[in-house]
Amino acid sequence: MRELICISCPQGCRLTAEISGDSWLITGNRCPRGEAYAKQELTDPRRVVTAVMPTDDPAHPFIAVRTDAPCPKAMIPGLLNKLYRTVVKTPVKNGDFVIKNIDNSEISVIVTENI
């Protein structure tokens, strides 16, 4: 049995998940999103990654970036390593792609500010 707190909406339901045969039995959710969140978290946890990357602009040595979709947790250390070693060429604006389709995952990294 696993206990989780749902982050799909502001209610923060306390979920209980138990394995039942080949699937999970989820209780405690007040909406369908809670069940979907728990199943995703238990089988393939993903996170949106936020970070800062170095730039080629001495006046703005770093820029904030994020992934455009949640990525598998196992992928995060390698992604961060790649981000910290890549220099962003300026000028860039909010929403510009820095890295597209990382490792053929269909997940990209975008900047979240203008320089």
Secondary structure, 3 states (H helix, E strand, C coil): CEEEECCCCCCCCEEEEEEECCEEEEECCCCHHHHHHHHHHHHCCEECCEEEEEEEECCEEEEEEEECCCEEHHHHHHHHHHHHHCCECCCCCCCCEEECCHHHCCCCEEECCCC
